[in-house]
Amino acid sequence: MTFEGEPIGVAGMKDYTPPRQARAAETERRFLEAFQVVMSLKGFAQTTIEDVAEHAGLNRSAFLKRFGSKEQALFALYGQYCAKASDLMRDIRVHDVGVLSIDGVLMAMTVRFEALLREHFAANRAMHEHFMANLEIHDATRQLFRECVALVTAVQQSYLPEGTYSKVGAYSAAQLLVTIDYNFVLMAMPGLPREAEDRHRLIVDLLKVALSR
C-alpha cells in the first residue's frame, strides 16, 4: 500500500524555499528555534517578528529576508513537524503493521503521535490559531491527514476480515487519533485519564471501534 501523494516536509511547504548555503541554513535554524520558544510562551498572534529576532540574536530585516512574513515562518516551522509525522507513520507502516498485534500497532500510533505533538506543540497550536482566524485548512494538514487515513486503512486490511470495514471507519479512526491526542496535549480534554497507559488504552479501544465501521 502506498500513501496518497508525496509526504509534505519542510521543502514541500507552499511558497517555501529551503536555504542553499550553510550560513543561511544556520540563520533559519536560529530563527525557527526562537520562533518556537517565543510562541510557546505567547502564542502565534501575540508573537512579533521583533520578539523572534531578539530571541535569536538577529534582526528583523534578516527574518523578513529569509521568510517574508511571520506566517511563512510558521509554515516552515510546521513543515518540520509534518516531515517527522510522515516519517513516524511510514515507520509504523513498515515495521509494526503485520508484526505487532492490532492493539500494539494502535498503541504505538497514539503514544508516538502524542509525543510528537508535545515536541512540536507551539507550531501545532499556532496552526490552529491560523485556522480559527482564516477558517482555512493548510494543504500540509490535508496531506498529513490523508497519510494518516492511509495508515489506518493498512491496519484495517492487515487485521480485520474483509467486508467488516470501510473508508468511513478509516476516516473516523484517523480523526479520533488526531483530535484526541492534540486536544489532550492542548489540555482541552481534562476528563481523559491522566495516567498515560490508561489514556492510551482508552484511545486504542475507541480506534478499534471506529476501524470496524
N, C-alpha and C positions, 0 to 999 in steps of 0.2 A: 504493500500500500504506500502511496506517496501523498505528501501534503499538497493541498490545493494552492498552487502558486509558490513563488520563492519566498523563503523566510525573510522578514524585514529586520535588518540590523541597523546600526548607525548609518552605514553607507546607503541603506535603502530608504532613508527618510526623505520625503519630498523637500526639494529646494536646499538640500544639504550637500556640501562638497567637502569630503574629508581632506585634512591638511596633507600636503605632499612633502613638506620639509620638516625635519626634526624640530626646529625651533618653533614652527607654527603648531606642531602637534603638542609640544610641551606647553605652549601658551593656552591651547584649547583645554588640555588636561587641567591646568590650574584654574581656569575659568569655570569649567564644569564641576570640579570638586568644590569650589567656593559656592557656586550656584546651589548645589545640593545642600550644603551646610546651612546657607542663609535661608533657603526655602523651608528647610525642616524646622526652622525657628519662627519664620514669619508667614509662610505660605506664599503662593505664587503672586497673588495680586499686590501684596504689601512689599514684596521684594523689588528693589530698584536695581538698575544697572550699576549705579554708583555703589550700592551695597556690595554687589558681587565683585566689582573691580577692586574695591578697598580690601575686601577679604582675601582676594587673590594676590594682592600686592602689585596690581597692574592698573591701567587706566581705562576710562570709559571709551575712548576712541579705539583702543585695541579690541575691546569687546565688540563694538559695532563693526569694525573691520572684519573680525572673524565670523560673526554670526548675523549681523544686520539688524537684529532685533532680539528682545528678550524672549519672544515667542519661538523664534527659530532656535535659540539656545536651548529652550525647553525641549523642543522636538529632538535635538541632538542628544540631550541627556536621556530622554525617554527611549531613544534608539538603542542606548546601551542596555537598558532593561529588556527591550524587545529581542535583542541578539541573545542574551542569556536565557530568556524564556524559550526561545526557539531551540536553543541547544539543549535545555532541560527536557523539553518534550521529545526531541529526537532521541536523546539518551534513554529515556524511559521506553520509547517505542522499540529501540534496537535491543536493549539489554534486559528489560523487565517483562514486557508483554510476551506471553507464551512461556515464560520461565518461572516467574513467581505465580502464586495464586491470584485470583481476581482481587481478593482483599489486599494482598500485598502490593499489587500494582496501583490500586486506587489509593492506598495509604501513602505510597511513595509520591504520587501526584500531589495530594493535598499537603503533606508535610513539606515537600521541597518547594512547592509553589508559595506556601505561606512564608517560608524562609526567604525566598527571592523577593517577595513583596516587601518584607521588612527591610531588606538590604537597599531596595530602590523605592522606599516609601515616599520620599519627597517628590520624586518625579511622577509617580502614580497619582498622588494627591493633587499635584499641580495640573496633570492632565484631566483630572475630574473637575477641577475648578474651571479649566478651559472649556470643557464640555458644557458645564452648567451655564457659563457666560454666553456661549455661542450656539448651544444645542446642536453641535456638530461632532460626530464621531470621527476621529482621525483614521486615515487609511491604515496606519500601522496597527491600530487597535483592532480594526476589522480583520486584517490579515492574521493577527495573533489569535483571534477567536476562531477563525477558520482552521488554523493549525490545531487548536485545542479540540475542535469538533472532530478533526481527522484522527487525533489520538484516541479519543473515547470511542470512535467508530471502530478503530482497530481492536480495542478492548472488547467491544460487542462481538465482533467477528471471531475473536480468539476464544471467548469463554461462554458465550450464550448460544443455545440451539438456534439453528436457522429458522426464521419465521417468528421468533419470540421478541424481536426488537425492531426499531425503526429509526429513521432520521430524526423524528421528533424526540425520541429518547436520547439520542446523541447530543442534540442541541440543548435539551433540558439539562443533561448532566454537565455539559461544558459551562452553561450559565450558572448552575448551582456552585460548581467549583470556583469559578472566578468571583462570583458575587459574595459567597460566604467568607472565603478566605480574605478577600480585600476588605470587606466591612468589619471583620473581626480585627484585622490589623489597624483599621481606622478607629477602632474602639467604638464602633457603632452597633455592635451586637453583644451587649454585656450579658445577655441571658444565656449565651453559649457557655459550656463548661470551661473553666479557667485551666484545668489540667489538660495539657496538650494531648495526651493519649486518649482521654475520654472525648475530647472535642473532635479529634480527627477520626476516631471510631464512629462517632455520630455522622460526620460528613461522609465517610465511606458507606455507611448504611443508606444514607439519602441518595448517593450516587448510584448505588446498586438498584434502588427502586426506579430511579429515572432511566437508567440504561435499559431496563426491561419494558419500557413503554412502547 
